[in-house]
Structure formats: C-alpha cells, structure tokens
Amino acid sequence: MNNDNCCNISCDNPLDKQYWDAQYQAKKIGWDIGTVSPPIQSYIDTIEDKSVRILIPGCGNSYEADYLLAKGFTNITVIDIAPTLVENLQLKHVNNKNIKIVLGDFFEHQGEYDLIIEQTFFCALQPYMRQQYVWKMHQLLSKKGILVGVLFNRTFEISPPFGGSEIEYQELFQDAFHLLHIDECKNSISKRKNTELFVEFKRNNQVVVNLYSFEGVTCMGCMNTVTKMFLEIEGILNVSMSLNFSEVLIVSTDKINLGLLQSVINYDRKYKIKKIKY
C-alpha cells in the first residue's frame, strides 16, 4: 500500500495551482508527516551560521521552516503555489521578520540562496520537469550554494508522489553539481525506512548550465541518438532530455553556440532546438 499517496483529488487533473490548492483545502496530504523530516533536522543541527540565506521550495506546511526558526535562523524564504496554504502560513508567521512567505511558481522565482532544502517538492513534480528542476536550482544557488534534502528511492503505483533511484539522480545532477552525498537515510520515519536517500549537492561554478526546448523527438531511440551526438561536441559534459522529449539540459565547460547545436541535428529537418530564458 502506498501510504504516501497524495491523490485525494483525481490524478487525471493537471498538477497545477488548482490541484494543489484543492489538496490543502481538503487537508489531506498523504506524505505530510506532521513534523520536520529527521534527516533534514540532523543536517540543520550542523549549520553554525544562522544568517545563511535559505529557500524551501514547494514548502507545504513548512515544518522544516518551523524548526529553522526555533533554532534561531534569520533569513528563511518559503514558496508554494497553493493559495490556501500560503495564506495559512502568512497568518501563522505574520509577526515574524525572519521568514518570507511567497505565493508563486518556483520556476519563475528570482533570488540567490546559500542553502536550498528539498523536502517532498521534487517528488511532487511530473518527472518530465526534472531537467528544469536541475537548471533552476543551479540558477538560484550562490557560488558556494548547497542543495540538500531527501529524495525517494522507490517507485509508486499511484502518483504523486513520483519516485526515482540513486542512479537516475546521479545521471541527472552530475556535472551541474558536485555530488557530496547521496546515501540511504539512516533515520527516516518508520513508514519510509529504506526508501529515502539523503542528498547534498554543491553548485558547480566551473560549468555553464542551460535548458533548451526541443522539437521533433518522439521515441527513446531518437532521444538517445540526439543525446549521444550532443555529447560528442567538445566542452559538453552532460546531456539530459526530459521524458516527454520537449526539453534538454546541457552542462558544458563553456557557452555552446546555439547554431552549433542546431547544425548537429540538421540531419533530421523536424529537429529544432531553442534556448529557454525564463
């Protein structure tokens, strides 16, 4: 049985603002454990600088933010797309200057953070958005910035949440980040025992990370061919295409000319690549 199932509203619905707001209005979030995640709590306890700039995306009920505030941290930002949730959080912290609560789309958010805490946000996104997630995290982190948190190391019959594996995460984040830790959690809550990975990824400042829209690929075979061809370009370190073939993440040692990328795939006229700037 999937005890972390969140689909109290039909899973056929888009996972947009309306979907998540309905979840919080119903007050039924399957993966809400009601307290700070123990692996993240343990990590927070190691941080000495209480003024570090912290972001929690897809913050939910923000138990991690509550714990940070209780420990004396003074520069916390949380963001979520669900209006009902954000209104409740704003009322809860109305007189607390140490936390900023933002209603909005994480992928449109602007700022710079020393630490981004991942807790059930990655798994709430459709898997085809994972390349966009890596790109945005790299954008938002400072030069010494760290992405830390917990990722599921399992699959689910009903989603969200969406699961994954250590190998998948390594392939997705490699080169854009230094993978400091990606280990099985030793202190997960009982119902998630042996199903969580603790990750600590440091921003790689020696690379360029770009996201592109892509047209024309319709199968895994074509995706693999295009990926291989891009990897043969000098300076490109990692190429990852989204599961719906609509976006491609490219990590390189230097800026790669868009015309060069297009010329490599011109053998098929339906292939088109454009840089995403939002």
C-alpha positions as CSV (number, residue, x, y, z in Angstrom):
1,M,0.0,0.0,0.0
2,N,1.2,3.5,-0.9
3,N,0.9,5.3,2.4
4,D,2.5,8.4,0.8
5,N,-0.2,8.7,-1.9
6,C,-1.5,12.3,-2.3
7,C,-4.2,11.7,-4.9
8,N,-7.3,12.8,-2.9
9,I,-8.3,14.7,-6.0
10,S,-8.3,12.9,-9.3
11,C,-4.8,12.2,-10.5
12,D,-6.0,12.8,-14.1
13,N,-6.1,16.5,-13.2
14,P,-3.0,18.7,-14.1
15,L,-0.7,19.1,-11.1
16,D,-1.2,22.9,-11.1
17,K,-2.1,25.6,-8.7
18,Q,-5.8,24.5,-8.6
19,Y,-4.9,20.8,-8.0
20,W,-2.5,21.6,-5.0
21,D,-4.9,24.2,-3.6
22,A,-7.7,21.6,-3.6
23,Q,-5.4,19.2,-1.7
24,Y,-4.8,21.7,1.1
25,Q,-8.4,22.8,1.2
26,A,-9.2,19.1,1.8
27,K,-6.5,19.0,4.4
28,K,-5.4,15.6,3.1
29,I,-1.8,15.4,2.0
30,G,-0.7,11.8,2.1
31,W,3.0,12.4,2.5
32,D,2.7,15.1,5.2
33,I,4.5,13.5,8.2
34,G,3.4,16.3,10.6
35,T,7.0,17.2,11.7
36,V,10.4,18.1,10.4
37,S,12.0,15.3,8.4
38,P,14.6,13.6,10.7
39,P,17.4,13.5,8.1
40,I,16.9,17.2,7.4
41,Q,16.7,18.0,11.1
42,S,20.0,16.3,11.6
43,Y,21.6,18.4,8.8
44,I,20.2,21.6,10.2
45,D,21.7,20.9,13.5
46,T,25.2,21.0,11.9
47,I,24.8,24.6,10.5
48,E,26.5,27.2,12.6
49,D,25.7,30.4,10.6
50,K,22.2,31.3,11.5
51,S,22.1,34.1,8.9
52,V,22.6,31.8,5.9
53,R,20.1,32.5,3.1
54,I,17.7,29.5,3.0
55,L,15.0,28.7,0.4
56,I,12.4,25.9,0.8
57,P,10.5,25.4,-2.5
58,G,7.1,23.6,-2.6
59,C,7.2,24.2,1.2
60,G,3.9,22.6,2.2
61,N,3.2,23.0,5.9
62,S,6.8,24.1,6.4
63,Y,7.8,22.0,9.4
64,E,11.4,22.5,8.3
65,A,11.0,26.2,8.4
66,D,9.4,26.0,11.9
67,Y,12.4,24.1,13.1
68,L,14.8,26.6,11.5
69,L,13.0,29.4,13.2
70,A,13.1,27.6,16.6
71,K,16.9,27.1,16.1
72,G,17.4,30.9,15.6
73,F,17.8,31.1,11.8
74,T,17.0,34.6,10.5
75,N,16.9,34.5,6.7
76,I,14.3,31.9,5.5
77,T,12.2,32.1,2.4
78,V,9.5,29.5,1.6
79,I,7.5,29.3,-1.6
80,D,4.4,27.4,-2.7
81,I,1.9,27.5,-5.5
82,A,-1.2,26.8,-3.4
83,P,-3.0,30.0,-2.2
84,T,-4.9,28.4,0.7
85,L,-1.6,27.0,2.1
86,V,0.3,30.3,1.7
87,E,-2.5,32.3,3.3
88,N,-2.4,30.0,6.3
89,L,1.4,30.3,6.6
90,Q,1.3,34.1,6.3
91,L,-1.2,34.2,9.2
92,K,0.9,31.8,11.2
93,H,4.0,33.9,10.8
94,V,2.5,37.4,10.5
95,N,4.8,39.0,13.0
96,N,8.0,37.0,12.3
97,K,10.5,39.1,10.3
98,N,12.9,36.1,9.9
99,I,10.7,34.3,7.4
100,K,9.4,35.4,4.0
101,I,6.4,33.5,2.6
102,V,5.9,33.6,-1.2
103,L,2.9,32.6,-3.2
104,G,4.2,31.7,-6.7
105,D,5.7,29.3,-9.2
106,F,9.2,28.1,-8.1
107,F,10.3,28.1,-11.7
108,E,9.6,31.8,-12.0
109,H,11.2,32.7,-8.7
110,Q,14.2,35.0,-8.6
111,G,16.8,35.3,-5.9
112,E,20.1,33.9,-4.6
113,Y,20.4,31.4,-1.8
114,D,23.2,29.7,0.2
115,L,21.1,26.7,1.0
116,I,18.0,25.2,-0.7
117,I,16.2,22.5,1.3
118,E,14.4,19.8,-0.7
119,Q,11.6,18.0,1.1
120,T,8.8,16.4,-1.0
121,F,9.0,19.0,-3.7
122,F,11.0,17.1,-6.3
123,C,8.7,14.1,-6.0
124,A,5.6,16.3,-6.4
125,L,6.7,17.4,-9.9
126,Q,5.9,15.5,-13.0
127,P,9.0,13.5,-13.9
128,Y,9.3,15.4,-17.3
129,M,10.1,18.5,-15.2
130,R,13.3,17.2,-13.6
131,Q,15.7,18.8,-16.1
132,Q,14.0,22.1,-15.5
133,Y,14.4,21.5,-11.7
134,V,18.2,21.0,-12.0
135,W,18.5,24.1,-14.2
136,K,16.5,26.3,-11.8
137,M,18.4,25.0,-8.7
138,H,21.7,25.9,-10.3
139,Q,20.4,29.4,-11.1
140,L,19.1,30.1,-7.6
141,L,22.1,28.9,-5.6
142,S,25.0,31.2,-4.7
143,K,28.6,30.3,-5.8
144,K,29.0,28.1,-2.7
145,G,25.4,27.1,-2.5
146,I,24.2,23.7,-1.4
147,L,21.1,21.8,-2.3
148,V,20.3,19.4,0.5
149,G,17.3,17.1,1.3
150,V,15.6,13.8,0.9
151,L,14.6,12.0,-2.3
152,F,12.6,8.9,-2.6
153,N,14.5,5.7,-3.6
154,R,11.5,3.8,-4.8
155,T,8.7,3.8,-7.3
156,F,4.9,4.3,-6.7
157,E,1.9,2.6,-8.2
158,I,-0.2,5.8,-7.7
159,S,1.4,9.3,-8.2
160,P,2.1,11.8,-7.0
161,P,4.5,11.3,-5.4
162,F,6.8,10.3,-8.2
163,G,9.8,8.2,-7.2
164,G,13.2,7.6,-8.6
165,S,16.6,5.9,-7.9
166,E,20.1,6.7,-7.0
167,I,21.4,6.0,-10.5
168,E,18.8,8.3,-12.0
169,Y,19.6,11.1,-9.6
170,Q,23.4,10.8,-10.3
171,E,22.8,10.9,-14.0
172,L,20.5,13.9,-13.7
173,F,22.6,16.1,-11.4
174,Q,26.1,15.1,-12.4
175,D,28.5,17.9,-13.6
176,A,26.0,20.7,-12.8
177,F,26.6,19.9,-9.1
178,H,29.3,18.2,-7.0
179,L,27.5,15.2,-5.5
180,L,28.9,15.4,-2.0
181,H,26.5,12.9,-0.5
182,I,23.8,10.6,-1.9
183,D,23.3,8.0,0.8
184,E,20.5,5.9,2.2
185,C,18.9,7.7,5.1
186,K,19.6,6.1,8.4
187,N,17.0,8.0,10.4
188,S,13.9,8.0,8.2
189,I,10.5,7.8,9.8
190,S,9.3,4.1,10.1
191,K,7.0,4.0,7.1
192,R,9.8,5.4,4.9
193,K,12.6,3.2,6.2
194,N,14.9,2.0,3.4
195,T,13.1,4.2,0.8
196,E,14.8,7.5,1.2
197,L,18.1,9.0,0.1
198,F,19.8,11.9,1.8
199,V,21.4,14.2,-0.8
200,E,23.9,17.0,-0.5
201,F,24.8,18.7,-3.8
202,K,27.1,21.7,-4.1
203,R,26.8,24.0,-7.1
204,N,29.5,23.6,-9.7
205,N,30.7,27.1,-10.6
206,Q,33.0,25.9,-13.3
207,V,30.3,25.0,-15.7
208,V,27.5,26.5,-17.8
209,V,24.1,25.0,-17.3
210,N,21.4,25.7,-20.0
211,L,17.9,24.4,-20.7
212,Y,16.6,24.2,-24.2
213,S,13.2,23.5,-25.7
214,F,13.4,20.7,-28.3
215,E,11.1,19.7,-31.1
216,G,10.9,16.5,-33.2
217,V,12.0,13.6,-30.9
218,T,9.2,11.1,-30.5
219,C,10.9,8.0,-29.1
220,M,13.6,6.8,-26.7
221,G,15.8,5.7,-29.6
222,C,15.9,9.1,-31.2
223,M,16.4,10.7,-27.8
224,N,19.5,8.5,-27.2
225,T,20.9,9.3,-30.7
226,V,20.5,13.1,-30.2
227,T,22.0,12.9,-26.7
228,K,25.0,11.0,-28.0
229,M,25.6,13.5,-30.8
230,F,25.5,16.4,-28.4
231,L,27.9,14.7,-26.0
232,E,30.4,14.4,-28.9
233,I,30.7,18.3,-29.0
234,E,33.8,19.5,-27.4
235,G,33.1,21.0,-24.0
236,I,29.8,19.3,-23.3
237,L,29.9,17.3,-20.1
238,N,26.3,16.1,-19.6
239,V,23.1,16.0,-21.7
240,S,19.7,15.0,-20.2
241,M,16.5,15.1,-22.1
242,S,13.1,15.2,-20.4
243,L,10.8,12.2,-20.5
244,N,8.4,13.9,-22.8
245,F,11.3,14.9,-25.2
246,S,10.4,18.6,-25.0
247,E,13.4,19.9,-23.1
248,V,17.1,19.2,-23.0
249,L,19.5,20.1,-20.2
250,I,23.1,20.7,-21.3
251,V,26.1,21.1,-19.0
252,S,29.3,22.4,-20.6
253,T,32.6,23.9,-19.7
254,D,31.9,27.0,-21.8
255,K,29.0,28.6,-23.6
256,I,27.9,26.5,-26.5
257,N,26.7,28.3,-29.7
258,L,23.1,27.5,-30.4
259,G,23.8,27.4,-34.1
260,L,26.3,24.6,-33.4
261,L,23.7,22.6,-31.5
262,Q,21.2,23.0,-34.4
263,S,23.8,22.1,-37.0
264,V,24.5,18.8,-35.3
265,I,20.8,17.7,-35.5
266,N,20.1,19.1,-39.0
267,Y,20.2,15.6,-40.4
268,D,16.5,15.4,-39.5
269,R,14.6,18.5,-40.5
270,K,12.0,18.1,-37.8
271,Y,14.5,18.6,-35.0
272,K,14.6,22.1,-33.6
273,I,16.3,23.4,-30.5
274,K,15.8,26.8,-28.8
275,K,17.3,28.2,-25.6
276,I,14.9,28.7,-22.7
277,K,15.4,32.1,-21.0
278,Y,12.6,32.3,-18.4
